[in-house]
Amino acid sequence: MIAKTATFVILVCLSIGLVYSQDGSSQPPEEPDFFFLTGGPYTQQKNSPQLIWAHQWLHSRTASLHLRDLSGAGRVEFGVSDNLEADFEFGATSVRQEHPTYTLIDTQLDGMMLGARYRILREDFAPLTLTVGPQLLIPTRTSAPWETGLGYGVDVTAAKDWGGPVFTAASVNWRNTPGVRPTEAGEPSSLRQVSYAVALGLRPVEAVTRKETKHDLHAFVEMLSTTEDAIDAGEIGTTRHIFAAPGIRYGFTNRAGILAEIGIAFPLGLNREAPNWGTLLQLQIELPGIF
């Protein structure tokens, strides 16, 4: 399903991009790295950090159970060079189960991630931007020492700015935590997670003022498919969540080049295992060359 959607998005955007190229209105790539669910390949410039914070509320409801999943996550990106970026992620999750006869609340810290990403292709000399990088997964707290351990992963992201109002992106993220025991006496296994995502972005508003500040309004439609293993009641099970998420962002860039963004998206579950609906609020600030 994701592969078919990605092909459709690419074909549509290719057609639009060719139209804009033919009428002479094409512009240099802007590197709009402001997606919600899809990874972006545009690494930070040298000595420039970017700080991102996201809140996500997901809801699932059946006849007898209401499940609410609230998570908060932070991400720090720093440009080691113009093509090499260092990343750090952290977060926490709170799951609330409401049943007519009981209510359960489980709150815990999520694992941390240390990573690096290198931009292999740039759109000033290649048809798209492509970035690849390794990840190290670090657990922060577990209910038993045999349940989790260090993991690793790899992140691959690509994007194309068509020079008009349209830009697209796609990403694949694979993670693996080996040597996991669901119980103290259980056999060791691996917890794997793989996510595929595609995004179509539009620029309805981009305005530069007389004071050399800039206002941006970007709209998005994204699709995400995540398959992951998890420990539940002493056993390892696999789930798959598929989402579609429309969203919108507003950004302001001041004269010093500092960019502040606020955005909201509405993930909609497309399969039975996925939560029914949700809300994603994201804030970020980019500080060019402060170090």
ZADO-345851 format. One record per atom (N, C-alpha, C): x, y, z; chain; residue number from 1. Coordinates in steps of 0.2 Angstrom, whole numbers, plus 2048, in hexadecimal, padded with zeros to 3 digits. Example, Ala and Ser with C-alpha at 12.3 -4.5 7.8 and 13.67 -1.06 7.14 Angstrom:
 east north  up chain resi
  842   7E4 827     A    1
  83E   7EA 827     A    1
  842   7F0 827     A    1
  840   7F5 823     A    2
  844   7FB 824     A    2
  840   800 827     A    2
end
This chain:
 east north  up chain resi
  804   7FA 800     A    1
  800   800 800     A    1
  804   806 800     A    1
  809   807 804     A    2
  80E   80C 805     A    2
  812   80D 7FE     A    2
  814   807 7FB     A    3
  818   808 7F5     A    3
  813   80B 7EF     A    3
  80D   808 7EF     A    4
  809   80B 7EA     A    4
  807   812 7EB     A    4
  807   815 7F1     A    5
  805   81C 7F3     A    5
  80B   820 7F1     A    5
  811   81D 7F3     A    6
  818   821 7F1     A    6
  818   822 7E9     A    6
  817   81C 7E6     A    7
  817   81D 7DE     A    7
  812   822 7DC     A    7
  80C   822 7DE     A    8
  807   827 7DC     A    8
  809   82E 7DE     A    8
  80C   82F 7E4     A    9
  80E   836 7E6     A    9
  814   838 7E1     A    9
  819   834 7E0     A   10
  81E   836 7DC     A   10
  81C   838 7D5     A   10
  817   834 7D2     A   11
  815   835 7CB     A   11
  811   83C 7CB     A   11
  80D   83D 7D0     A   12
  809   843 7D0     A   12
  80E   849 7D0     A   12
  813   849 7D5     A   13
  817   84E 7D6     A   13
  81C   84F 7D0     A   13
  81E   84A 7CD     A   14
  822   84A 7C7     A   14
  81E   84E 7C1     A   14
  818   84D 7C1     A   15
  814   850 7BC     A   15
  814   858 7BD     A   15
  812   859 7C4     A   16
  812   860 7C6     A   16
  818   864 7C5     A   16
  81E   860 7C7     A   17
  824   863 7C6     A   17
  826   865 7BF     A   17
  824   860 7BA     A   18
  826   862 7B3     A   18
  822   868 7B1     A   18
  81C   869 7B3     A   19
  818   86E 7B1     A   19
  81C   875 7B3     A   19
  81E   875 7B9     A   20
  821   87B 7BC     A   20
  828   87C 7B9     A   20
  82B   877 7B7     A   21
  832   878 7B4     A   21
  831   87B 7AD     A   21
  82B   878 7A9     A   22
  82A   87B 7A2     A   22
  828   882 7A2     A   22
  824   884 7A7     A   23
  822   88B 7A7     A   23
  826   890 7AA     A   23
  82D   88E 7AC     A   24
  832   892 7AE     A   24
  831   895 7B5     A   24
  82D   892 7B9     A   25
  82C   894 7C0     A   25
  830   890 7C5     A   25
  834   88C 7C3     A   26
  838   888 7C8     A   26
  83D   88C 7CC     A   26
  83E   88A 7D2     A   27
  842   88D 7D7     A   27
  847   888 7DA     A   27
  84D   88B 7DD     A   28
  852   886 7E0     A   28
  84E   883 7E5     A   28
  851   87C 7E7     A   29
  84E   879 7ED     A   29
  84E   87D 7F3     A   29
  849   87C 7F7     A   30
  848   880 7FD     A   30
  84A   87C 803     A   30
  84A   875 803     A   31
  84B   870 808     A   31
  846   871 80E     A   31
  840   870 80C     A   32
  83A   870 811     A   32
  83A   86A 815     A   32
  83E   86A 81A     A   33
  83F   864 81F     A   33
  83A   864 825     A   33
  834   865 824     A   34
  82F   866 829     A   34
  82A   861 829     A   34
  82B   85B 828     A   35
  826   856 828     A   35
  824   853 82F     A   35
  81E   850 830     A   36
  81C   84D 836     A   36
  81E   846 837     A   36
  81C   842 832     A   37
  81D   83A 833     A   37
  823   838 82E     A   37
  825   83C 829     A   38
  82A   83A 824     A   38
  830   83D 826     A   38
  836   839 826     A   39
  83C   83B 827     A   39
  83E   840 821     A   39
  842   845 823     A   40
  845   84A 81E     A   40
  84C   849 81D     A   40
  84F   84A 817     A   41
  856   848 816     A   41
  85A   84F 816     A   41
  857   854 818     A   42
  85B   85B 818     A   42
  85F   85B 81E     A   42
  865   85A 81E     A   43
  869   85B 824     A   43
  86A   862 826     A   43
  86C   863 82D     A   44
  86D   86A 82F     A   44
  874   86C 82D     A   44
  874   873 82B     A   45
  87A   876 829     A   45
  87F   876 82F     A   45
  886   876 82D     A   46
  88B   876 832     A   46
  88A   87B 838     A   46
  88B   878 83E     A   47
  88A   87C 845     A   47
  883   87E 846     A   47
  87E   87B 842     A   48
  877   87E 843     A   48
  873   878 847     A   48
  870   87A 84C     A   49
  86B   875 850     A   49
  864   876 84E     A   49
  860   871 84E     A   50
  859   871 84E     A   50
  856   86D 853     A   50
  851   870 857     A   51
  84E   86D 85D     A   51
  846   86C 85B     A   51
  844   866 85C     A   52
  83D   864 85A     A   52
  83A   861 860     A   52
  834   863 861     A   53
  830   85F 866     A   53
  829   85E 863     A   53
  826   857 865     A   54
  820   855 862     A   54
  81C   852 867     A   54
  815   854 867     A   55
  810   850 86C     A   55
  80C   84C 867     A   55
  80A   846 869     A   56
  806   842 865     A   56
  800   83F 869     A   56
  7FA   840 867     A   57
  7F4   83D 86B     A   57
  7F1   838 866     A   57
  7F1   831 868     A   58
  7ED   82C 863     A   58
  7E8   829 867     A   58
  7E2   828 864     A   59
  7DC   825 867     A   59
  7DA   81F 863     A   59
  7D8   81A 867     A   60
  7D5   814 864     A   60
  7CF   812 869     A   60
  7C9   811 865     A   61
  7C3   810 869     A   61
  7BF   80A 866     A   61
  7BE   805 86B     A   62
  7B9   800 869     A   62
  7B3   800 86D     A   62
  7AF   7FB 86D     A   63
  7A8   7FB 871     A   63
  7AA   7FC 878     A   63
  7AF   7F9 87B     A   64
  7B0   7F8 882     A   64
  7B7   7FB 884     A   64
  7BB   7FE 880     A   65
  7C2   800 882     A   65
  7C3   807 87E     A   65
  7C6   80B 882     A   66
  7C8   812 87F     A   66
  7D0   812 881     A   66
  7D4   812 87B     A   67
  7DB   812 87C     A   67
  7DE   819 87A     A   67
  7E2   81C 87F     A   68
  7E5   823 87D     A   68
  7EC   822 87E     A   68
  7F0   824 879     A   69
  7F7   824 879     A   69
  7FA   82B 878     A   69
  7FD   82E 87D     A   70
  800   834 87D     A   70
  807   834 87E     A   70
  80B   837 879     A   71
  812   836 879     A   71
  815   83D 877     A   71
  81B   83E 87A     A   72
  81F   844 879     A   72
  826   842 877     A   72
  828   846 872     A   73
  82F   844 86F     A   73
  833   84A 86D     A   73
  839   84A 86F     A   74
  83E   84F 86D     A   74
  843   84D 868     A   74
  846   851 864     A   75
  84B   84F 85F     A   75
  850   855 85F     A   75
  856   854 85F     A   76
  85B   859 85E     A   76
  85F   857 858     A   76
  860   85C 853     A   77
  864   85B 84E     A   77
  86A   860 84D     A   77
  870   85E 84C     A   78
  876   862 84C     A   78
  87A   861 845     A   78
  87B   866 842     A   79
  87F   866 83C     A   79
  887   865 83D     A   79
  88A   85F 83D     A   80
  891   85F 83E     A   80
  895   862 838     A   80
  892   861 832     A   81
  894   864 82C     A   81
  88E   865 828     A   81
  88E   868 822     A   82
  889   869 81E     A   82
  885   863 81B     A   82
  889   85D 81B     A   83
  886   857 819     A   83
  885   852 81F     A   83
  888   853 825     A   84
  888   84E 82A     A   84
  884   851 830     A   84
  87F   84D 833     A   85
  87B   850 838     A   85
  87B   84B 83E     A   85
  87B   84D 844     A   86
  87B   849 84A     A   86
  874   84A 84D     A   86
  871   844 84F     A   87
  86A   844 851     A   87
  869   841 858     A   87
  864   844 85C     A   88
  863   841 863     A   88
  85B   841 864     A   88
  858   83B 866     A   89
  851   83B 867     A   89
  850   838 86E     A   89
  84A   83B 871     A   90
  848   838 878     A   90
  840   839 878     A   90
  83D   836 87D     A   91
  836   837 87E     A   91
  833   833 883     A   91
  82C   834 884     A   92
  829   830 889     A   92
  822   82F 886     A   92
  81F   829 889     A   93
  818   827 887     A   93
  814   826 88D     A   93
  80D   828 88C     A   94
  808   826 891     A   94
  802   823 88E     A   94
  801   81D 88F     A   95
  7FB   819 88C     A   95
  7F5   818 892     A   95
  7EF   81A 890     A   96
  7EA   81A 895     A   96
  7E4   815 892     A   96
  7E3   810 895     A   97
  7DD   80B 893     A   97
  7D7   80C 897     A   97
  7D2   80E 894     A   98
  7CB   80F 898     A   98
  7C6   80A 896     A   98
  7C4   806 89B     A   99
  7BF   801 89A     A   99
  7BA   802 89F     A   99
  7B4   800 89E     A  100
  7AE   801 8A3     A  100
  7B0   7FF 8AA     A  100
  7B4   7FA 8AB     A  101
  7B5   7F7 8B1     A  101
  7BC   7F9 8B4     A  101
  7C1   7FC 8B0     A  102
  7C7   7FE 8B2     A  102
  7CA   803 8AE     A  102
  7D0   806 8B1     A  103
  7D4   80B 8AD     A  103
  7DB   80A 8AF     A  103
  7DF   809 8A9     A  104
  7E6   807 8AA     A  104
  7EA   80D 8A7     A  104
  7F0   80F 8AA     A  105
  7F4   814 8A8     A  105
  7FB   812 8A8     A  105
  7FF   812 8A3     A  106
  806   810 8A2     A  106
  80A   816 89F     A  106
  80E   818 8A3     A  107
  813   81E 8A1     A  107
  81A   81C 8A2     A  107
  81E   81D 89C     A  108
  825   81B 89D     A  108
  829   81F 898     A  108
  82F   820 899     A  109
  834   823 894     A  109
  835   81F 88E     A  109
  836   822 889     A  110
  838   81E 883     A  110
  83F   81D 882     A  110
  841   819 87E     A  111
  849   818 87D     A  111
  84B   81E 879     A  111
  852   820 87A     A  112
  855   825 877     A  112
  858   823 870     A  112
  85A   827 86C     A  113
  85D   826 866     A  113
  863   82A 864     A  113
  869   828 863     A  114
  86E   82C 860     A  114
  870   82A 859     A  114
  870   82F 855     A  115
  871   82D 84E     A  115
  875   832 84A     A  115
  877   830 844     A  116
  87B   835 83F     A  116
  878   834 839     A  116
  877   839 835     A  117
  875   839 82E     A  117
  879   83C 829     A  117
  87B   839 823     A  118
  87F   83C 81E     A  118
  87B   83D 818     A  118
  87C   843 815     A  119
  878   845 80F     A  119
  87C   843 809     A  119
  87A   83E 806     A  120
  87E   83B 800     A  120
  87D   83F 7FA     A  120
  876   840 7F8     A  121
  874   844 7F2     A  121
  871   84B 7F4     A  121
  873   850 7F0     A  122
  870   856 7F1     A  122
  86C   858 7EB     A  122
  867   85C 7EB     A  123
  863   85E 7E5     A  123
  866   863 7E1     A  123
  86C   866 7E3     A  124
  86F   86B 7DF     A  124
  873   867 7D9     A  124
  875   861 7DA     A  125
  878   85D 7D5     A  125
  875   856 7D4     A  125
  870   854 7D7     A  126
  86C   84E 7D6     A  126
  865   84F 7D6     A  126
  861   84A 7D3     A  127
  85A   84B 7D2     A  127
  856   84B 7D9     A  127
  859   849 7DE     A  128
  856   849 7E5     A  128
  85B   849 7EA     A  128
  859   84A 7F0     A  129
  85D   84A 7F6     A  129
  85C   844 7FA     A  129
  862   841 7FC     A  130
  862   83A 7FF     A  130
  867   83A 805     A  130
  864   838 80B     A  131
  868   838 811     A  131
  867   831 814     A  131
  86D   82E 817     A  132
  86D   828 81A     A  132
  871   828 821     A  132
  86F   825 826     A  133
  873   825 82C     A  133
  871   81F 831     A  133
  876   81E 835     A  134
  875   818 83A     A  134
  872   81B 840     A  134
  86F   817 845     A  135
  86C   819 84B     A  135
  86E   814 850     A  135
  86F   816 856     A  136
  870   812 85C     A  136
  86A   813 861     A  136
  866   80E 863     A  137
  861   80E 867     A  137
  862   80D 86E     A  137
  861   811 873     A  138
  863   810 87A     A  138
  85C   810 87F     A  138
  85B   80A 882     A  139
  855   80A 887     A  139
  857   80F 88D     A  139
  851   812 88F     A  140
  852   816 895     A  140
  84F   813 89B     A  140
  84A   80F 89B     A  141
  847   80C 8A1     A  141
  843   805 89F     A  141
  844   800 8A2     A  142
  840   7FA 8A0     A  142
  83E   7F7 8A7     A  142
  838   7F3 8A6     A  143
  835   7F0 8AC     A  143
  839   7EA 8AE     A  143
  83D   7E7 8AA     A  144
  842   7E1 8AC     A  144
  848   7E2 8A7     A  144
  84E   7E0 8AA     A  145
  854   7E1 8A6     A  145
  855   7DD 8A0     A  145
  851   7D7 89F     A  146
  852   7D3 89A     A  146
  84D   7D5 894     A  146
  849   7DA 895     A  147
  844   7DC 890     A  147
  847   7E0 88A     A  147
  84C   7E4 88B     A  148
  84E   7E8 885     A  148
  856   7E9 886     A  148
  859   7EB 881     A  149
  860   7ED 881     A  149
  862   7F2 87C     A  149
  868   7F3 87A     A  150
  86A   7F7 875     A  150
  868   7F5 86E     A  150
  866   7FA 86A     A  151
  864   7F8 863     A  151
  867   7FC 85E     A  151
  866   7FB 858     A  152
  869   7FF 853     A  152
  864   800 84D     A  152
  865   804 848     A  153
  861   805 843     A  153
  864   809 83D     A  153
  860   80A 838     A  154
  863   80E 832     A  154
  85D   812 830     A  154
  85E   818 82E     A  155
  859   81D 82B     A  155
  85B   81F 824     A  155
  856   81F 820     A  156
  857   821 819     A  156
  852   826 817     A  156
  853   82C 814     A  157
  84E   831 813     A  157
  850   834 80C     A  157
  84B   836 808     A  158
  84C   839 802     A  158
  846   83E 801     A  158
  848   843 7FD     A  159
  843   848 7FB     A  159
  844   84B 7F5     A  159
  83F   84F 7F2     A  160
  840   852 7EC     A  160
  83C   859 7EC     A  160
  83F   85E 7EB     A  161
  83C   865 7EB     A  161
  83B   867 7E3     A  161
  835   867 7E1     A  162
  833   868 7DA     A  162
  834   870 7D8     A  162
  836   874 7DC     A  163
  837   87B 7DB     A  163
  831   87F 7DA     A  163
  82B   87C 7DB     A  164
  825   880 7DB     A  164
  821   87F 7E1     A  164
  81B   87E 7E2     A  165
  818   87D 7E8     A  165
  818   876 7EB     A  165
  81B   872 7E7     A  166
  81B   86B 7E9     A  166
  821   868 7EC     A  166
  822   864 7F1     A  167
  828   860 7F3     A  167
  825   85A 7F6     A  167
  82A   855 7F5     A  168
  828   84E 7F7     A  168
  82E   84B 7FB     A  168
  82C   846 7FF     A  169
  831   842 803     A  169
  82F   83B 804     A  169
  834   837 806     A  170
  833   830 808     A  170
  838   82E 80D     A  170
  837   829 811     A  171
  83C   827 816     A  171
  83A   820 818     A  171
  840   81C 81A     A  172
  840   816 81C     A  172
  844   816 823     A  172
  841   813 828     A  173
  845   813 82E     A  173
  845   80B 831     A  173
  84A   808 832     A  174
  84B   801 834     A  174
  84E   801 83B     A  174
  84C   7FD 840     A  175
  84F   7FD 846     A  175
  84E   7F6 849     A  175
  854   7F4 84D     A  176
  854   7ED 84F     A  176
  857   7ED 856     A  176
  854   7EA 85B     A  177
  857   7E9 861     A  177
  858   7E1 863     A  177
  85E   7DF 862     A  178
  85F   7D7 863     A  178
  85F   7D5 86A     A  178
  85F   7CF 86B     A  179
  860   7CC 872     A  179
  85B   7CD 877     A  179
  855   7CE 875     A  180
  84F   7D0 879     A  180
  84C   7CA 87C     A  180
  84B   7C9 882     A  181
  847   7C4 885     A  181
  840   7C7 888     A  181
  83B   7C4 886     A  182
  834   7C6 888     A  182
  833   7C5 88F     A  182
  836   7BF 892     A  183
  836   7BE 899     A  183
  83D   7BC 89B     A  183
  83E   7BB 8A2     A  184
  845   7BA 8A4     A  184
  847   7B3 8A1     A  184
  843   7AE 8A1     A  185
  845   7A8 89E     A  185
  844   7A7 897     A  185
  841   7AC 893     A  186
  840   7AB 88C     A  186
  846   7AB 888     A  186
  844   7A8 882     A  187
  84A   7A8 87D     A  187
  84B   7AF 87A     A  187
  851   7B1 879     A  188
  853   7B7 876     A  188
  851   7B8 86F     A  188
  84E   7BE 86D     A  189
  84C   7BF 867     A  189
  84D   7C7 865     A  189
  84B   7C9 85F     A  190
  84C   7D0 85D     A  190
  846   7D4 85C     A  190
  846   7DA 85E     A  191
  840   7DE 85D     A  191
  842   7E3 857     A  191
  83E   7E2 852     A  192
  83F   7E6 84C     A  192
  839   7EB 84B     A  192
  83B   7F0 847     A  193
  836   7F6 845     A  193
  839   7F9 83F     A  193
  834   7F9 83A     A  194
  835   7FC 834     A  194
  82F   801 832     A  194
  831   807 830     A  195
  82C   80C 82E     A  195
  82D   80E 827     A  195
  828   80F 823     A  196
  828   812 81C     A  196
  824   818 81C     A  196
  826   81D 819     A  197
  822   823 819     A  197
  823   827 813     A  197
  81D   82A 810     A  198
  81E   82F 80A     A  198
  81A   835 80C     A  198
  81C   83B 809     A  199
  819   841 80B     A  199
  818   845 804     A  199
  813   849 804     A  200
  812   84E 7FE     A  200
  810   854 802     A  200
  814   859 800     A  201
  814   860 803     A  201
  812   865 7FE     A  201
  80F   86A 801     A  202
  80D   870 7FC     A  202
  80E   877 800     A  202
  810   87C 7FC     A  203
  811   882 7FF     A  203
  80C   887 7FD     A  203
  806   888 801     A  204
  801   88D 7FF     A  204
  804   894 800     A  204
  808   895 805     A  205
  80A   89C 807     A  205
  812   89C 808     A  205
  815   8A0 805     A  206
  81C   8A2 807     A  206
  81D   8A9 805     A  206
  81E   8AD 80B     A  207
  81E   8B4 80A     A  207
  824   8B7 80D     A  207
  828   8BB 80A     A  208
  82E   8BF 80D     A  208
  82C   8C6 80E     A  208
  82D   8C9 814     A  209
  82A   8D0 816     A  209
  830   8D5 814     A  209
  82E   8DB 815     A  210
  833   8E0 813     A  210
  839   8E0 819     A  210
  837   8DD 81E     A  211
  83C   8DD 824     A  211
  841   8D7 823     A  211
  840   8D3 81D     A  212
  844   8CE 81B     A  212
  843   8C8 820     A  212
  83D   8C7 823     A  213
  83A   8C1 826     A  213
  836   8BD 821     A  213
  835   8B7 823     A  214
  831   8B3 81F     A  214
  82B   8AF 822     A  214
  826   8AE 81F     A  215
  820   8AA 822     A  215
  81F   8A5 81D     A  215
  81E   89F 820     A  216
  81D   899 81C     A  216
  817   895 81E     A  216
  813   893 81A     A  217
  80D   88E 81B     A  217
  80E   888 817     A  217
  80F   882 81A     A  218
  810   87C 816     A  218
  80A   877 818     A  218
  807   874 813     A  219
  802   86F 814     A  219
  805   868 812     A  219
  803   862 815     A  220
  806   85C 814     A  220
  800   857 814     A  220
  802   851 810     A  221
  7FE   84B 811     A  221
  804   845 811     A  221
  803   841 817     A  222
  808   83C 818     A  222
  805   835 819     A  222
  809   830 817     A  223
  807   829 819     A  223
  80D   826 81C     A  223
  80B   822 821     A  224
  810   81E 825     A  224
  80E   817 827     A  224
  812   813 826     A  225
  811   80C 827     A  225
  817   809 82C     A  225
  815   807 832     A  226
  81A   805 837     A  226
  818   7FE 839     A  226
  81D   7F9 838     A  227
  81D   7F2 83B     A  227
  822   7F1 840     A  227
  820   7EF 846     A  228
  824   7EF 84C     A  228
  823   7E9 850     A  228
  828   7E6 854     A  229
  827   7E1 859     A  229
  827   7E4 85F     A  229
  823   7E1 864     A  230
  823   7E4 86B     A  230
  821   7DE 870     A  230
  823   7DF 876     A  231
  822   7DA 87B     A  231
  81B   7DC 87E     A  231
  817   7D7 87F     A  232
  810   7D7 882     A  232
  80F   7D1 886     A  232
  80E   7D2 88C     A  233
  80C   7CC 890     A  233
  811   7C6 890     A  233
  818   7C8 88F     A  234
  81D   7C3 88F     A  234
  81E   7C0 888     A  234
  81B   7C2 883     A  235
  81B   7C0 87C     A  235
  81D   7C5 878     A  235
  821   7C4 872     A  236
  822   7C9 86D     A  236
  81D   7C8 867     A  236
  81A   7CE 866     A  237
  815   7CE 861     A  237
  817   7D3 85C     A  237
  814   7D3 856     A  238
  815   7D8 850     A  238
  80F   7DB 84F     A  238
  80F   7E2 84E     A  239
  809   7E6 84C     A  239
  80B   7EB 846     A  239
  806   7ED 842     A  240
  807   7F1 83D     A  240
  802   7F7 83D     A  240
  805   7FD 83D     A  241
  801   803 83D     A  241
  801   807 837     A  241
  7FC   808 833     A  242
  7FC   80C 82D     A  242
  7F8   813 82E     A  242
  7FB   818 82D     A  243
  7F8   81F 82E     A  243
  7F8   823 828     A  243
  7F3   827 827     A  244
  7F3   82D 822     A  244
  7F2   833 827     A  244
  7F6   838 825     A  245
  7F6   83E 829     A  245
  7F7   845 825     A  245
  7F1   848 825     A  246
  7F1   84F 822     A  246
  7F4   854 828     A  246
  7F7   859 826     A  247
  7FA   85E 82A     A  247
  7FC   864 827     A  247
  7FD   869 82C     A  248
  7FF   870 829     A  248
  804   873 82E     A  248
  808   877 82C     A  249
  80D   87A 830     A  249
  80E   882 82E     A  249
  810   886 833     A  250
  811   88D 832     A  250
  818   88E 835     A  250
  81C   891 831     A  251
  823   893 833     A  251
  825   89A 832     A  251
  829   89D 836     A  252
  82B   8A4 836     A  252
  833   8A4 837     A  252
  836   8A7 832     A  253
  83D   8A8 832     A  253
  83F   8AF 833     A  253
  843   8B1 838     A  254
  845   8B8 839     A  254
  84B   8BA 835     A  254
  84D   8C0 836     A  255
  852   8C3 832     A  255
  859   8BF 833     A  255
  85A   8BC 839     A  256
  860   8B9 83B     A  256
  860   8B2 838     A  256
  85A   8B0 835     A  257
  85A   8A9 832     A  257
  857   8A4 837     A  257
  855   8A6 83D     A  258
  852   8A1 842     A  258
  84B   89F 83F     A  258
  84A   899 83F     A  259
  844   896 83C     A  259
  840   893 842     A  259
  83A   895 843     A  260
  835   892 848     A  260
  82F   88F 845     A  260
  82D   889 846     A  261
  828   886 843     A  261
  823   883 848     A  261
  81C   883 846     A  262
  817   880 84A     A  262
  812   87C 845     A  262
  811   876 847     A  263
  80C   872 842     A  263
  808   86D 846     A  263
  803   86C 842     A  264
  7FE   867 845     A  264
  7FC   862 83F     A  264
  7FB   85B 841     A  265
  7F9   856 83C     A  265
  7F4   852 840     A  265
  7F0   84E 83C     A  266
  7EB   84A 83E     A  266
  7EC   843 83B     A  266
  7F0   83E 83F     A  267
  7F0   837 83C     A  267
  7EA   834 83D     A  267
  7E8   830 837     A  268
  7E2   82C 837     A  268
  7E4   825 836     A  268
  7E2   820 83A     A  269
  7E4   819 839     A  269
  7E1   816 833     A  269
  7E4   812 82F     A  270
  7E2   80F 829     A  270
  7E1   807 82A     A  270
  7E3   805 82F     A  271
  7E2   7FD 830     A  271
  7E0   7FC 837     A  271
  7DE   7F6 839     A  272
  7DB   7F4 83F     A  272
  7E0   7F5 845     A  272
  7E6   7F4 844     A  273
  7EB   7F4 849     A  273
  7ED   7FB 84B     A  273
  7EC   800 846     A  274
  7EE   807 848     A  274
  7E8   80A 84C     A  274
  7EA   80F 850     A  275
  7E6   813 854     A  275
  7E1   817 84F     A  275
  7DB   818 851     A  276
  7D6   81B 84C     A  276
  7D7   822 84A     A  276
  7DA   826 84E     A  277
  7DB   82D 84C     A  277
  7E0   830 851     A  277
  7E2   836 850     A  278
  7E7   839 854     A  278
  7E8   840 852     A  278
  7EC   844 856     A  279
  7EF   84A 855     A  279
  7F6   84B 857     A  279
  7FA   84E 852     A  280
  801   84F 853     A  280
  803   857 853     A  280
  806   859 858     A  281
  808   860 859     A  281
  80F   860 859     A  281
  812   864 855     A  282
  81A   864 854     A  282
  81C   86C 854     A  282
  821   86D 858     A  283
  825   873 859     A  283
  82C   872 857     A  283
  82F   877 854     A  284
  836   876 852     A  284
  839   87D 851     A  284
  840   87E 853     A  285
  843   884 851     A  285
  84A   882 84F     A  285
  84C   886 84A     A  286
  853   884 846     A  286
  857   88B 847     A  286
  85D   88A 84A     A  287
  862   88F 84B     A  287
  868   88F 847     A  287
  868   893 842     A  288
  86E   892 83D     A  288
  875   895 840     A  288
  87A   890 83F     A  289
  880   892 841     A  289
  882   896 847     A  289
  87F   893 84D     A  290
  880   897 853     A  290
  886   894 857     A  290
  889   88F 854     A  291
  88F   88C 858     A  291
  895   88E 853     A  291
end
